[in-house]
Amino acid sequence: MSEKLGEILLRDGVVTQDQLQSALRGQVENGRSLGENLVGVGAIASVDDIVWQLAAQINTQVVNLSEMELPATIVSLIPEEMAIKYGVIPVQKEERIIHVVIGDPKNVFVVDAIKFLTGCNVRVWMAPESQVKKAIEKYYIHSTATTGFDGILQDVEDSNLEIVQENKDDDEGGADYNVMEAPLVRLVNKVLSDAVKIRASDIHIETYEKTVRVRYRLDGTLIEQTTLPYKLKGAVVSRLKIMANLDIAERRLPQDGRIKLALGMKKIDLRVSVLPTIYGEKVVMRILDQSNLNLDMSKMGFSEKSLRDFQEALNSPFGMILVTGPTGSGKSTTLYSALSTVNNPDTNIMTAEDPVEYNLEGINQVQVNSDIGLTFAAALKSFLRQDPDIIMVGEIRDLETAQIATKAALTGHLVLSTLHTNDAPSTITRMADMGIEPFLIATSLRLVIAQRLVRKVCKECKAEDHPSSEELRLLEISEAEAKTITFYKGAGCTVCGGTGFKGRVAIHQVLPVTDAIRKLIVDRATPDEIEKVSIAEGVLNLRMNALEKLKAGITTAQEVIKTTKI
């Protein structure tokens, strides 16, 4: 049985009995290691002072890393991610034995991982933890961050980006290895802060055969921002994984996480997705910036009639409002704006979302988790026992969710949700195809909104445009009518980054369920038949609404054609 560390320290005269007892009590109270508590009570200056006793406890020897020069062939035996995470560095290899140095004896369990990775037996030595950290920075972080990297960092200034909550696992013995001190972190922070500053919605970091590409999604379009040397791929991904509290040693499976940031006064959430590809891992981060959330329905691009119909449906005591459109079309923003309109102290509003994108004061928001059985359907069932007035379901994906939502809408609740269909009339037939009886749809449904986002012409470089005959044909605009319209496009400037576009605006098809539409639903009419009647009642379809914005000089002919193909 190995001797306890406290007994070794007493025997060697490093600490007194009183200092040891005080440190042991501290262990119970704060959960920190004995060495850290000994530092706290002033018995030792740093944990490095007891490295010999730590080594004796695990029956190994101490080496001086500062006097060793490690060849690249030895360092490469252990991947950078593992070295940083577990605080371990290889120093020697003999036949089928790898000698590794650790700074914290709590990390001895990494032996099995190294043995599995290399197929070799592992012999553990110890060194002062400060030496191990410096060695890892020297042979891993700084080696990749300085070789061919200084030029990149010349123009990279420290941003005021802060991690609101960088999760750490105490059992990993300081797994981040003061990575904030590494030059690499300045680059990662710049990639994140630049994306936030230009109001990008997503960041893509992609690994290819010889380079790492960084792209931002701006106004719905991916734009290449920069490229990084291929040797930085592991360091960049590792840094992002640490920030998102992901397993940096796992590179074979997809992982999802979240990063909370503060940039000046802004509080920003990043939804992080890591996916293994043939050349390495791809990282995609969705930027959720609450300061960009526009909850004013009057500024969301609705026509006067559409806004009036939407508000009337929201004021209904019960019924269902559905918003439809592809991913990234602004459905969540529309729902959040609707909820903010009806959010009053006398109203109980409950939402089930996947994920919860923005926190709304006064609204009870639930994050669904199908892994533990908390699905949209399960959340809906629970909501009905929570005395709700208004329920928002992130998406109706299956028959069970559709049935519960319909029942809730028929029993005195206002229900808001989304579906993935091409237009408003198709939403009605999709509900029927899922198995909901048409008479139930006709009775419960109040309003359907289909929407898309089109890019707005940059006001700073706006110039007159002359669409081609083919473009006019696709827009169904005659040559005679075209002469009465002033078309615009952006020439490209520094304000819009040369794209000619700045910002986006929504186009809508707002379909209220009138008596005529209700009869068509019961008769199982086709989407085309429903749309024909709705247009006769004054509803604009997506193309018609987009053309209004084109004629108002808000967007371009090319955007209308691309977004509302017929």
C-alpha positions in Angstrom: 0.0 0.0 0.0 1.5 3.4 -1.0 2.3 5.9 1.6 0.0 8.9 1.9 1.3 12.2 0.6 0.7 13.9 4.0 2.8 11.3 5.8 5.6 11.7 3.3 5.6 15.5 3.8 5.7 15.2 7.6 8.5 12.6 7.4 10.5 14.9 5.1 9.9 17.9 7.4 8.2 19.9 4.6 5.1 20.7 6.7 4.1 20.7 10.3 1.3 18.7 11.8 -0.9 21.8 12.2 -0.3 22.9 8.6 -1.2 19.5 7.3 -4.4 19.3 9.4 -5.4 22.8 8.2 -4.8 21.8 4.6 -6.7 18.5 5.0 -9.7 20.4 6.4 -9.4 22.7 3.4 -9.6 19.7 1.1 -12.9 18.8 2.6 -14.3 22.3 2.4 -13.2 23.4 -1.0 -12.4 20.2 -2.9 -9.0 21.4 -4.0 -5.9 19.3 -3.9 -3.7 18.9 -0.8 -0.9 20.7 -2.5 -3.1 23.7 -3.4 -4.3 23.9 0.2 -0.8 23.7 1.5 0.0 26.8 -0.6 -3.1 28.4 0.8 -2.1 28.0 4.4 1.4 29.2 3.6 3.2 25.9 4.2 4.8 25.9 0.7 5.3 28.6 -2.0 3.9 26.5 -4.8 2.9 22.9 -5.6 6.3 22.6 -7.4 7.9 22.6 -4.0 6.5 19.1 -3.2 7.2 17.5 -6.6 9.6 15.0 -5.0 7.1 13.9 -2.4 4.4 13.6 -5.1 6.8 11.4 -7.2 7.5 9.3 -4.1 3.7 8.8 -3.6 3.3 7.3 -7.0 6.7 5.6 -6.9 8.3 7.4 -9.9 11.3 9.7 -10.5 11.6 13.4 -11.0 13.2 14.9 -14.1 14.3 18.4 -15.0 12.4 19.3 -18.2 14.1 22.7 -18.5 17.4 21.0 -19.2 16.0 18.7 -21.9 15.7 19.4 -25.7 13.0 17.2 -27.1 13.2 16.1 -30.8 10.0 16.6 -32.9 9.8 12.8 -33.6 9.4 12.2 -29.9 6.9 15.1 -29.3 4.8 13.9 -32.2 4.1 10.6 -30.4 1.3 12.3 -28.4 -1.2 14.5 -30.2 -1.4 18.1 -29.2 -4.9 17.9 -27.9 -4.0 15.1 -25.5 -0.9 16.9 -24.3 -2.8 20.1 -23.5 -5.8 18.3 -22.0 -3.9 16.0 -19.7 -0.7 17.9 -19.0 1.6 15.3 -20.4 4.6 15.4 -22.7 6.6 12.5 -24.2 10.4 12.7 -23.6 11.9 9.3 -24.7 11.1 6.1 -26.5 12.8 2.8 -26.1 11.6 -0.2 -28.1 8.0 -0.6 -27.1 8.2 1.8 -24.1 7.3 5.5 -24.1 8.5 7.7 -21.2 6.2 10.6 -20.5 6.4 13.4 -18.0 3.4 14.8 -16.0 3.2 17.6 -13.6 0.1 16.5 -11.7 -0.1 12.9 -10.3 -3.9 13.1 -10.7 -3.4 12.6 -14.4 -1.8 9.2 -14.2 -5.0 7.7 -15.7 -4.0 9.1 -19.0 -1.5 6.1 -19.2 -4.2 3.8 -20.6 -5.2 6.4 -23.3 -1.6 6.8 -24.4 -1.1 3.0 -24.4 -4.2 2.6 -26.5 -3.2 5.4 -28.9 0.4 4.3 -29.4 0.3 0.5 -28.8 3.3 1.0 -26.5 3.8 0.5 -22.8 4.1 3.8 -20.8 6.5 4.8 -18.1 5.5 7.9 -16.1 8.0 10.4 -14.8 7.3 13.7 -13.0 8.5 17.3 -13.3 7.4 20.5 -11.6 4.0 21.4 -13.1 5.4 24.8 -14.2 8.0 23.1 -16.3 5.5 20.8 -17.9 3.3 23.8 -18.9 6.3 25.6 -20.4 7.3 22.5 -22.3 3.9 22.0 -23.8 3.7 25.7 -24.8 7.2 25.4 -26.3 6.8 22.2 -28.3 3.0 22.4 -29.1 1.3 25.7 -28.8 4.1 28.1 -29.6 5.7 25.9 -32.2 2.5 25.9 -34.2 1.6 29.5 -33.3 4.9 31.0 -34.3 6.1 29.0 -37.3 4.6 30.7 -40.3 2.2 32.4 -37.9 3.9 35.6 -36.9 2.9 37.3 -40.1 -0.7 36.5 -39.5 -0.6 37.8 -35.9 1.1 41.1 -36.8 -2.2 42.8 -37.5 -4.1 40.9 -34.7 -4.7 43.1 -31.8 -6.1 42.0 -28.4 -9.8 42.4 -28.7 -12.1 43.1 -25.7 -13.7 39.7 -26.2 -14.2 37.8 -22.9 -15.4 34.3 -22.2 -18.3 34.7 -19.8 -18.0 31.2 -18.6 -15.1 29.0 -19.6 -16.0 25.6 -18.2 -13.2 23.7 -16.5 -13.1 20.2 -15.0 -11.0 20.2 -11.9 -10.3 16.5 -12.3 -8.3 17.3 -15.4 -5.6 19.1 -13.4 -5.6 22.4 -15.2 -6.4 21.1 -18.7 -6.4 24.4 -20.4 -2.7 25.0 -19.6 -2.9 28.7 -19.4 -3.8 28.6 -23.1 -5.1 32.2 -22.7 -1.4 33.2 -22.7 -0.8 31.7 -26.1 -0.7 33.9 -29.2 -3.1 31.5 -30.9 -5.9 32.7 -28.6 -5.6 36.2 -30.0 -6.3 34.8 -33.5 -9.3 32.8 -32.3 -10.7 35.8 -30.4 -10.2 37.9 -33.6 -12.1 35.4 -35.7 -15.0 35.5 -33.2 -15.0 39.2 -32.6 -14.8 40.2 -36.3 -17.8 38.0 -37.0 -19.8 39.6 -34.3 -18.8 43.1 -35.4 -19.9 42.6 -39.0 -23.2 40.9 -37.7 -22.4 37.5 -39.3 -24.9 34.8 -38.4 -22.4 31.8 -38.6 -18.7 31.1 -38.6 -17.3 28.2 -40.6 -13.8 26.9 -39.9 -13.0 24.2 -42.4 -10.0 21.9 -42.8 -8.8 21.0 -46.3 -5.8 19.1 -47.6 -3.3 22.0 -47.3 -5.1 24.9 -45.5 -7.7 25.9 -43.1 -10.5 28.2 -44.4 -12.5 30.6 -42.3 -15.9 31.8 -43.7 -18.6 34.0 -42.3 -22.3 33.8 -43.3 -23.3 37.4 -43.8 -26.9 38.3 -44.9 -27.4 34.6 -45.7 -24.4 34.2 -48.0 -21.1 32.6 -47.1 -18.1 34.8 -47.6 -14.5 33.7 -47.3 -12.8 35.7 -44.6 -9.3 34.3 -44.4 -7.2 31.2 -44.7 -4.8 29.8 -42.0 -1.8 27.5 -42.4 -2.7 23.8 -42.2 -0.5 23.2 -39.2 -2.8 25.4 -37.1 -5.8 23.2 -37.6 -5.4 21.2 -34.4 -4.5 24.3 -32.3 -7.6 26.3 -33.5 -10.0 23.5 -33.0 -8.6 22.6 -29.6 -9.0 26.1 -28.4 -12.6 26.3 -29.5 -13.3 22.9 -27.9 -11.8 24.1 -24.6 -14.0 27.2 -24.8 -17.1 25.0 -25.5 -16.3 22.5 -22.8 -15.9 19.7 -25.4 -13.6 16.7 -25.4 -10.5 17.8 -27.2 -9.1 14.2 -27.3 -12.2 13.0 -29.3 -11.7 13.6 -33.0 -13.7 10.8 -34.5 -17.2 11.7 -33.4 -19.4 14.9 -33.9 -19.7 17.1 -30.8 -22.0 20.0 -29.9 -21.4 22.7 -27.3 -22.0 26.3 -26.4 -19.7 29.3 -25.7 -20.9 32.4 -23.8 -19.0 35.6 -24.8 -19.0 39.2 -23.9 -17.8 41.8 -26.5 -18.0 45.2 -24.9 -21.5 45.5 -23.6 -22.8 42.7 -25.8 -23.6 39.3 -24.4 -23.3 36.6 -27.2 -24.0 32.9 -27.3 -22.3 30.7 -29.8 -23.8 27.3 -30.7 -20.8 25.1 -31.6 -20.9 22.1 -33.8 -17.7 20.0 -34.5 -17.7 17.5 -37.3 -14.9 15.1 -38.3 -14.0 15.3 -42.0 -11.4 13.5 -44.1 -8.8 16.2 -43.5 -9.7 17.1 -39.9 -12.5 18.6 -38.0 -14.9 21.3 -39.3 -16.3 23.7 -36.7 -19.5 25.7 -37.4 -20.7 28.3 -34.8 -24.1 29.9 -34.9 -23.9 33.5 -33.4 -26.8 34.4 -31.2 -26.5 38.1 -30.5 -29.5 39.3 -28.4 -28.7 42.9 -29.3 -29.5 42.1 -32.9 -33.0 40.7 -32.1 -35.7 42.9 -33.5 -38.9 42.4 -31.7 -40.8 45.2 -33.3 -43.3 43.6 -35.6 -43.9 46.9 -37.5 -40.2 46.9 -38.6 -40.2 43.3 -39.9 -41.3 43.9 -43.4 -45.0 43.1 -43.1 -47.4 44.9 -45.4 -50.2 46.9 -43.7 -52.8 44.1 -44.3 -50.5 41.3 -43.3 -49.5 43.0 -40.1 -53.2 43.6 -39.3 -54.1 40.0 -39.9 -51.2 38.8 -37.8 -52.1 41.0 -34.9 -55.8 39.9 -35.0 -54.7 36.3 -34.9 -52.4 37.0 -31.9 -55.3 38.6 -30.0 -57.5 35.5 -30.4 -58.1 33.7 -27.1 -57.4 30.3 -28.7 -56.3 28.7 -32.0 -53.1 28.0 -33.9 -50.7 30.2 -35.7 -48.1 28.5 -37.9 -44.9 30.0 -39.4 -43.3 28.2 -42.3 -40.1 28.5 -44.2 -36.7 26.9 -44.7 -33.9 27.0 -42.1 -32.5 30.5 -41.7 -35.6 32.3 -42.9 -36.3 34.2 -39.7 -39.1 32.0 -38.3 -37.8 32.1 -34.8 -37.5 35.9 -34.9 -41.1 36.2 -36.1 -42.3 34.0 -33.2 -40.2 35.8 -30.6 -41.6 39.1 -31.8 -45.1 37.7 -31.6 -44.5 36.5 -28.1 -43.1 39.8 -27.0 -46.3 41.5 -28.3 -48.6 39.4 -26.1 -46.1 39.1 -23.1 -48.1 40.6 -20.2 -48.1 40.0 -16.4 -51.5 38.4 -16.7 -50.5 35.9 -19.4 -48.8 32.6 -18.8 -46.6 31.9 -21.8 -44.6 28.7 -22.2 -42.2 27.7 -25.0 -40.5 24.4 -26.0 -37.5 25.1 -28.2 -34.6 23.2 -29.7 -32.5 25.1 -28.9 -33.6 28.1 -26.8 -32.0 30.9 -29.0 -32.8 34.0 -27.0 -33.9 34.4 -23.4 -37.2 36.4 -23.1 -38.0 38.0 -19.7 -41.4 36.9 -18.4 -41.7 33.8 -20.6 -41.1 30.2 -19.4 -38.7 28.6 -21.9 -37.9 24.9 -22.0 -35.0 23.4 -23.8 -36.1 20.0 -25.3 -33.7 17.1 -25.0 -34.8 14.0 -27.0 -31.9 12.0 -25.5 -33.7 11.9 -22.1 -37.2 11.8 -23.5 -38.0 15.5 -23.3 -39.4 15.8 -26.8 -41.7 18.5 -28.2 -44.6 16.2 -27.6 -43.6 15.4 -24.0 -43.1 19.1 -23.3 -46.5 20.0 -24.7 -48.2 17.4 -22.5 -46.5 18.9 -19.4 -47.4 22.4 -20.5 -51.1 21.6 -20.5 -50.8 20.8 -16.8 -49.1 24.2 -16.1 -52.2 26.4 -16.7 -50.9 28.1 -19.9 -52.5 30.8 -21.9 -50.1 30.8 -24.8 -47.9 27.9 -25.9 -45.0 28.1 -28.5 -43.6 24.9 -29.9 -40.4 25.2 -31.8 -41.4 22.9 -34.5 -44.1 20.4 -35.3 -42.1 17.4 -36.5 -44.4 14.4 -36.1 -48.1 13.4 -35.7 -48.0 13.2 -31.9 -46.8 16.8 -31.6 -49.3 17.9 -34.2 -52.2 16.2 -32.4 -51.4 17.6 -29.0 -50.9 21.1 -30.5 -54.2 20.9 -32.3 -56.0 19.7 -29.2 -54.4 22.5 -27.2 -55.6 25.1 -29.8 -59.1 23.7 -29.5 -59.3 23.7 -25.7 -58.7 27.4 -25.0 -55.0 28.0 -25.7 -53.2 30.1 -28.3 -50.6 27.9 -29.9 -47.7 29.1 -32.1 -45.3 26.8 -34.0 -43.4 26.2 -37.2 -43.4 23.8 -40.1 -41.0 23.3 -43.0 -43.1 23.9 -46.2 -42.7 26.0 -49.3 -45.6 28.3 -48.8 -48.6 29.0 -46.6 -51.2 26.8 -48.5 -48.8 23.8 -48.4 -48.7 24.0 -44.6 -52.4 23.2 -44.5 -52.1 20.1 -46.7 -48.9 19.1 -44.8 -51.0 19.0 -41.5 -53.5 16.8 -43.3 -50.8 14.5 -44.7 -49.4 14.1 -41.2 -52.8 12.6 -40.1 -54.7 15.5 -38.7 -58.4 15.4 -39.8 -59.2 18.4 -42.1 -62.2 19.5 -39.9 -59.8 19.7 -36.9 -57.4 21.8 -39.0 -60.2 24.1 -40.2 -61.5 24.6 -36.6 -58.1 25.1 -34.9 -56.0 27.0 -37.4 -56.2 30.8 -37.3 -53.3 32.0 -39.5 -50.4 30.7 -41.5 -47.3 32.8 -42.4 -44.8 31.7 -45.0 -41.6 33.8 -45.1 -38.2 34.2 -46.7 -35.3 36.7 -46.2 -34.0 38.8 -49.1 -30.9 40.9 -49.1 -31.3 44.7 -49.1 -29.4 46.9 -51.5 -26.6 48.8 -49.7 -27.7 52.4 -49.4 -24.1 53.7 -49.6 -23.4 52.3 -53.1 -26.9 52.0 -54.5 -27.0 52.4 -58.3 -29.6 52.1 -61.0 -29.9 48.6 -62.6 -31.3 47.4 -65.8 -32.5 43.7 -65.6 -32.1 41.6 -68.8 -35.0 40.4 -70.8 -34.5 36.9 -69.3 -34.7 38.3 -65.8 -37.8 40.3 -66.6 -39.4 37.1 -68.0 -38.6 35.2 -64.8 -40.0 38.1 -62.8 -43.1 38.0 -65.0 -42.7 41.7 -65.7 -43.4 43.0 -69.2 -41.0 45.3 -71.0 -43.7 48.0 -70.8 -44.1 47.7 -67.1 -40.3 47.6 -66.6 -40.1 51.1 -68.0 -42.2 52.4 -65.1 -40.0 50.8 -62.4 -36.6 52.0 -61.2 -34.5 49.0 -60.4 -31.4 49.1 -58.2 -28.3 47.1 -57.3 -25.3 47.7 -55.1 -22.0 48.6 -56.8 -20.0 47.4 -53.8 -18.2 49.5 -51.3 -16.3 49.3 -48.0 -19.5 49.6 -46.0 -21.0 46.4 -47.5 -17.7 44.6 -47.9 -18.0 44.8 -51.7 -21.1 42.7 -51.8 -23.6 45.4 -52.8 -25.9 44.3 -50.0 -26.4 45.4 -46.4 -28.9 43.6 -44.1 -31.9 41.6 -45.0 -35.7 42.0 -44.9 -38.4 39.5 -44.7 -41.0 38.8 -47.4 -44.2 37.2 -46.2 -47.3 35.3 -47.3 -49.8 35.9 -44.5 -52.8 33.6 -44.9 -55.7 34.1 -42.4 -58.1 31.2 -42.2 -61.4 32.8 -43.3 -64.7 31.1 -43.8 -63.9 30.5 -47.5 -60.5 29.0 -46.7 -62.0 26.9 -43.9 -64.5 25.4 -46.4 -61.6 24.5 -48.8 -59.7 22.8 -46.0 -62.7 20.6 -45.1 -63.1 19.8 -48.8 -59.4 18.8 -49.0 -58.6 21.4 -51.6 -55.1 21.5 -53.2 -52.6 24.2 -52.2 -53.1 25.9 -55.6 -56.8 26.1 -55.0 -56.3 27.6 -51.5 -53.8 30.1 -52.8 -56.1 31.2 -55.7 -58.9 32.0 -53.2 -56.6 33.7 -50.8 -55.2 36.0 -53.5 -58.8 36.9 -54.4 -59.2 37.9 -50.7 -56.2 40.2 -50.8 -53.4 37.9 -49.7 -50.0 38.4 -51.3 -47.9 35.3 -52.0 -44.2 35.4 -51.6 -43.4 36.5 -55.1 -46.0 39.3 -55.0 -44.6 40.6 -51.7 -41.0 40.4 -53.0 -42.0 42.3 -56.1 -43.4 45.1 -53.9 -40.0 45.4 -52.2 -38.3 45.3 -55.6 -40.4 48.2 -56.9 -39.7 50.1 -53.7 -36.0 49.8 -54.4 -35.3 47.7 -51.3 -33.9 44.7 -53.0 -32.7 43.6 -56.5 -34.2 41.6 -59.3 -31.7 38.9 -58.9 -32.6 38.5 -55.2 -36.3 38.1 -56.0 -35.6 35.5 -58.7 -33.3 33.5 -56.4 -35.5 33.6 -53.4 -38.9 33.1 -54.9 -38.4 30.7 -57.8 -41.7 29.7 -59.4 
